[in-house]
Amino acid sequence: MNLWLKAAVQGAACGVMFGLVVVVRGRLWWPQVAGAQGKEAAVADVVKARRFEVVDMAGSDRVVFGLLPLEGVALVLFDRARKIRAVLYVERDGTPSLELVDGGGKTRARLGVRRDDLLGELVIVLWDRAGNQRVTVGVGGMAPA
């Protein structure tokens, strides 16, 4: 028997014994299949971590969610070129903000709550391509009832 054919038959036998193995574009894949009794894979009720990362097929970060060095929390979205494009964060003092970033890495828009305003004034800030602040709009907060 041809050596390559013999190896293929033995490999197929091992694959049948240990589960389904698929070759796609020269790479081995082990598909997720339901258990023998038709049960779905177990799903955890709670997952705890300080940081989560979603990576693309090349291994580049596309979404990062986690704690900031100074005890805040952020959700950061990256484009295909690994550049930050949007950031949603809450600083440790509770101040929330959403920033939109252009392809050059400059913040172009920010929506947030002013830190020094106990009443929670909403602020929208827009910058031009050169990084010059062009528009600032503040909407006064309301006193607690």
C-alpha positions in Angstrom: 0.0 0.0 0.0 1.2 3.5 -0.8 2.8 5.2 2.3 0.7 8.4 1.9 -2.5 6.4 1.4 -1.7 4.3 4.5 -1.1 7.4 6.6 -4.4 8.9 5.4 -6.3 5.8 6.3 -4.7 5.7 9.7 -5.4 9.4 10.2 -9.0 9.0 9.2 -9.4 6.1 11.7 -7.9 8.2 14.5 -10.3 11.1 13.5 -13.3 8.8 13.7 -12.1 7.5 17.1 -11.5 10.9 18.6 -14.1 13.1 16.9 -14.6 14.7 13.5 -11.6 16.4 12.0 -12.1 18.6 8.9 -9.3 20.0 6.6 -10.2 23.4 5.1 -7.6 25.2 3.0 -4.9 23.1 4.4 -5.8 23.8 8.1 -7.3 21.3 10.6 -10.6 22.3 12.2 -12.5 20.6 15.0 -16.1 21.6 14.7 -18.3 22.0 17.8 -21.0 19.4 17.8 -23.7 18.6 20.2 -23.2 15.7 22.6 -24.2 12.2 21.8 -27.6 12.6 23.4 -28.4 15.9 21.5 -27.6 18.2 24.4 -26.1 21.6 23.8 -22.8 22.6 25.2 -23.0 24.0 28.7 -23.1 27.8 29.0 -21.8 29.6 32.1 -24.2 31.9 33.9 -21.5 34.2 35.0 -18.0 34.9 33.6 -15.7 37.0 35.7 -12.5 38.7 34.5 -10.7 42.1 34.6 -10.4 42.3 30.8 -12.0 40.8 27.7 -10.6 40.9 24.2 -12.2 40.1 20.9 -9.7 39.4 18.1 -10.1 39.0 14.4 -8.8 36.1 12.3 -5.3 37.7 12.2 -5.2 37.9 16.0 -5.5 41.7 16.1 -7.6 43.3 18.9 -11.0 44.5 17.5 -12.8 45.0 20.8 -11.4 45.4 24.3 -13.5 45.7 27.4 -12.0 46.0 30.8 -10.7 48.0 33.7 -8.6 51.1 33.2 -5.4 51.5 35.1 -7.0 54.1 37.4 -10.0 52.0 38.3 -12.4 53.1 35.5 -13.9 50.8 32.9 -13.8 51.1 29.1 -15.1 49.5 25.9 -12.7 50.2 23.1 -13.5 49.5 19.4 -10.6 49.2 16.8 -10.7 49.2 13.0 -8.9 46.7 10.8 -5.8 48.8 10.9 -5.7 48.4 14.7 -6.6 52.0 15.3 -8.9 53.0 18.1 -12.2 54.3 16.5 -14.6 54.5 19.5 -14.3 54.5 23.3 -17.1 54.2 25.8 -15.8 54.7 29.3 -16.8 55.4 32.9 -14.1 57.0 35.0 -13.6 56.0 38.7 -15.6 59.0 39.8 -18.6 57.8 37.7 -18.2 60.2 34.9 -19.4 58.6 31.6 -18.1 59.5 28.1 -18.3 58.3 24.5 -15.6 59.4 22.1 -15.4 58.9 18.3 -12.0 58.9 16.8 -11.0 59.5 13.2 -8.5 57.3 11.2 -5.7 59.6 12.2 -6.2 59.0 15.9 -7.8 62.3 16.7 -10.9 62.6 18.8 -13.6 64.1 16.6 -16.6 63.9 18.9 -17.2 63.5 22.6 -20.5 63.0 24.5 -20.2 63.1 28.2 -21.2 64.5 31.5 -19.2 67.3 33.0 -17.1 66.2 36.0 -17.4 69.4 38.0 -21.2 69.6 37.6 -23.0 68.0 40.5 -26.3 68.3 38.5 -24.9 66.3 35.6 -24.7 68.7 32.7 -24.5 66.9 29.4 -21.8 68.1 27.1 -21.2 67.5 23.4 -17.9 68.5 21.9 -16.9 68.4 18.2 -13.4 68.9 16.7 -12.4 69.5 13.0 -9.8 67.5 11.1 -7.0 69.6 12.3 -7.9 68.9 15.9 -9.4 72.3 16.7 -12.4 72.4 19.0 -15.2 73.7 16.9 -18.5 73.2 18.8 -19.3 72.7 22.4 -22.9 72.3 23.5 -23.9 71.9 27.1 -27.4 70.9 28.3 -27.9 71.8 31.9 -28.7 69.1 34.4 -31.8 69.1 36.5 -31.8 69.2 40.3 -32.8 65.9 41.9 -36.5 65.7 42.8 
